[in-house]
């Protein structure tokens, strides 16, 4: 497979990529998306943090615990959804990914969206929201808003959300975040046919 082409195998694995020298130097491993490849609900975060980089899975820390709790409250199991990031390698010192890094990784994200064809995409935080909407986003004010956005050649329904980590720094955002996740369950149709909430692994990411 050419390095210029995003992975389209059944696991949607990037496998190897060296497009971003700073991220290659910073990462321990590439952190792939996790969850069913036919999931109706896709969560998109910013990029791996230290825990993700170490364990090789998105959102495996305190903010992931918040997301898991919100999913359970909405009647969902972690196994019901897919979770990925805008960039799949940890930026140095957990800084925001640069515009070039976001662009370099965009093909992998679009391949994932195209393969899943999800009913709903949820952006977790300012960076993924601005990246997919291609505009400035006041994420606290716009959390809970739904927009139709063209991604991977098709119109996608996108629900904006604050990052779960925001609820750890500002407890007043917790109720709104849980309401947004409940909205995601309803809009995706998963709330009507969810399981028992499961005991999926927790996740962490920047916001």
C-alpha positions as CSV (number, residue, x, y, z in Angstrom):
1,X,0.0,0.0,0.0
2,X,1.3,3.4,-0.9
3,X,2.0,5.7,2.0
4,X,0.0,8.4,0.3
5,X,-3.2,6.3,0.4
6,X,-5.3,5.8,3.6
7,X,-5.8,2.3,4.8
8,X,-9.1,0.8,3.6
9,X,-8.7,-2.7,5.1
10,X,-11.5,-4.1,7.2
11,X,-9.9,-2.9,10.4
12,X,-9.2,0.6,9.0
13,X,-5.7,0.4,10.4
14,X,-3.2,3.1,9.4
15,X,-0.4,0.7,10.2
16,X,2.5,2.9,9.5
17,X,2.9,6.6,8.6
18,X,5.8,9.1,8.7
19,X,4.2,12.2,7.2
20,X,4.6,14.3,10.3
21,X,8.2,14.3,11.6
22,X,7.4,15.9,15.0
23,X,4.7,13.4,15.7
24,X,6.8,10.5,14.5
25,X,9.5,11.6,17.0
26,X,6.9,12.1,19.8
27,X,4.8,9.0,19.5
28,X,5.3,5.5,21.0
29,X,2.8,4.1,18.5
30,X,0.0,5.0,16.1
31,X,-3.4,5.1,18.0
32,X,-6.1,3.6,15.7
33,X,-9.8,4.1,16.0
34,X,-11.7,1.5,18.0
35,X,-15.2,0.1,17.8
36,X,-17.4,-1.6,15.2
37,X,-16.6,-0.8,11.5
38,X,-20.4,-0.5,10.9
39,X,-21.2,1.7,14.0
40,X,-24.0,4.2,13.5
41,X,-22.4,6.6,16.0
42,X,-18.8,7.9,15.6
43,X,-17.0,10.0,18.1
44,X,-14.1,12.1,16.9
45,X,-11.5,13.5,19.3
46,X,-8.5,15.7,18.8
47,X,-5.5,13.3,19.2
48,X,-3.9,10.8,21.6
49,X,-2.6,11.9,25.0
50,X,0.0,10.2,27.1
51,X,-2.2,7.3,28.2
52,X,-3.5,6.7,24.6
53,X,0.1,6.7,23.3
54,X,1.1,4.2,25.9
55,X,-1.8,1.9,25.6
56,X,-2.6,2.3,21.9
57,X,-6.3,3.0,22.3
58,X,-8.3,6.3,22.2
59,X,-9.5,7.8,25.5
60,X,-8.0,5.6,28.2
61,X,-8.0,7.9,31.2
62,X,-10.1,10.2,33.4
63,X,-12.0,11.9,30.6
64,X,-12.6,8.5,29.1
65,X,-14.3,7.5,32.3
66,X,-16.6,10.5,32.0
67,X,-17.5,9.5,28.4
68,X,-18.1,6.0,29.5
69,X,-20.4,7.2,32.3
70,X,-22.3,9.4,29.9
71,X,-22.7,6.6,27.4
72,X,-24.0,4.3,30.2
73,X,-26.5,7.0,31.3
74,X,-27.7,7.2,27.7
75,X,-28.2,3.5,27.6
76,X,-25.3,2.7,25.5
77,X,-22.3,0.3,25.8
78,X,-18.9,1.4,24.7
79,X,-19.0,-1.5,22.2
80,X,-22.0,0.2,20.5
81,X,-19.9,3.1,19.2
82,X,-16.7,3.8,17.3
83,X,-14.1,6.3,18.7
84,X,-11.3,7.8,16.7
85,X,-9.2,11.0,16.5
86,X,-8.3,13.7,14.0
87,X,-4.6,12.8,14.4
88,X,-3.4,9.3,15.4
89,X,-0.1,10.2,16.9
90,X,0.6,12.0,20.2
91,X,1.7,15.7,19.6
92,X,4.8,16.7,21.7
93,X,3.8,17.8,25.2
94,X,0.2,17.3,24.3
95,X,0.1,20.5,22.2
96,X,-2.7,21.0,19.7
97,X,-2.0,19.4,16.3
98,X,-0.9,21.9,13.7
99,X,-2.9,22.6,10.6
100,X,-0.4,20.6,8.5
101,X,-0.6,17.6,10.9
102,X,-4.4,17.7,10.7
103,X,-4.3,17.8,6.9
104,X,-1.8,15.0,6.8
105,X,-4.1,12.7,8.8
106,X,-7.4,13.9,7.2
107,X,-7.3,11.1,4.6
108,X,-7.3,8.4,7.3
109,X,-10.2,10.0,9.1
110,X,-12.2,10.4,5.9
111,X,-11.6,6.8,5.0
112,X,-12.9,5.8,8.4
113,X,-16.0,7.9,8.0
114,X,-16.6,6.6,4.5
115,X,-16.3,3.0,5.6
116,X,-18.6,3.4,8.6
117,X,-21.1,5.7,6.9
118,X,-22.4,6.6,10.4
119,X,-25.8,8.0,11.1
120,X,-24.2,10.6,13.4
121,X,-20.7,12.0,14.0
122,X,-20.0,13.6,17.3
123,X,-17.0,16.0,17.6
124,X,-15.5,16.0,21.1
125,X,-14.0,19.4,21.7
126,X,-13.0,22.5,19.8
127,X,-10.2,21.1,17.6
128,X,-12.2,18.3,15.9
129,X,-15.2,20.6,15.6
130,X,-13.3,23.3,13.8
131,X,-11.5,20.7,11.7
132,X,-14.6,19.0,10.4
133,X,-16.7,22.2,10.1
134,X,-13.9,24.2,8.6
135,X,-14.7,27.3,10.6
136,X,-14.1,28.8,14.0
137,X,-16.2,27.2,16.8
138,X,-17.2,28.5,20.2
139,X,-17.5,25.0,21.5
140,X,-19.0,25.8,24.9
141,X,-21.8,27.9,23.4
142,X,-22.3,25.6,20.4
143,X,-22.2,22.3,22.2
144,X,-25.4,20.4,21.4
145,X,-25.8,22.0,18.0
146,X,-26.3,19.8,14.9
147,X,-25.0,20.7,11.4
148,X,-24.9,18.9,8.1
149,X,-21.3,18.8,6.9
150,X,-19.8,17.3,3.8
151,X,-17.2,14.7,4.8
152,X,-15.7,12.0,2.6
153,X,-17.9,12.9,-0.3
154,X,-21.2,12.9,1.4
155,X,-23.4,15.0,3.7
156,X,-23.0,13.9,7.3
157,X,-24.9,14.9,10.4
158,X,-22.5,16.3,13.0
159,X,-23.3,16.9,16.6
160,X,-20.9,19.3,18.4
161,X,-19.9,18.6,22.0
162,X,-17.4,19.8,24.6
163,X,-14.7,17.4,25.3
164,X,-15.4,15.2,28.4
165,X,-12.2,16.5,30.0
166,X,-13.9,19.9,30.1
167,X,-16.2,18.5,32.8
168,X,-13.3,17.7,35.0
169,X,-12.0,21.2,34.9
170,X,-15.4,22.9,35.1
171,X,-18.1,20.8,36.8
172,X,-20.8,23.1,35.6
173,X,-20.3,21.6,32.1
174,X,-21.1,18.1,33.2
175,X,-24.9,18.2,32.9
176,X,-24.6,19.7,29.4
177,X,-22.2,17.1,28.3
178,X,-24.4,14.2,29.5
179,X,-27.3,15.8,27.8
180,X,-25.4,16.0,24.5
181,X,-24.4,12.3,24.7
182,X,-28.0,11.4,25.4
183,X,-28.9,13.5,22.3
184,X,-26.3,11.5,20.3
185,X,-27.9,8.2,21.4
186,X,-31.3,9.5,20.3
187,X,-30.2,11.0,17.0
188,X,-28.2,7.9,16.0
189,X,-31.1,5.6,16.8
190,X,-29.0,3.7,19.2
191,X,-30.9,4.8,22.3
192,X,-33.8,2.7,21.2
193,X,-31.9,-0.5,20.9
194,X,-29.0,-0.2,23.4
195,X,-27.8,-3.0,25.6
196,X,-27.1,-3.0,29.3
197,X,-24.4,-0.3,29.2
198,X,-21.6,-2.8,29.2
199,X,-18.2,-2.3,30.9
200,X,-16.1,-1.0,28.1
201,X,-12.7,0.4,28.6
202,X,-12.2,4.1,29.4
203,X,-10.6,6.8,27.3
204,X,-8.7,10.0,27.5
205,X,-8.0,12.9,25.1
206,X,-7.3,16.6,25.0
207,X,-10.0,19.2,24.6
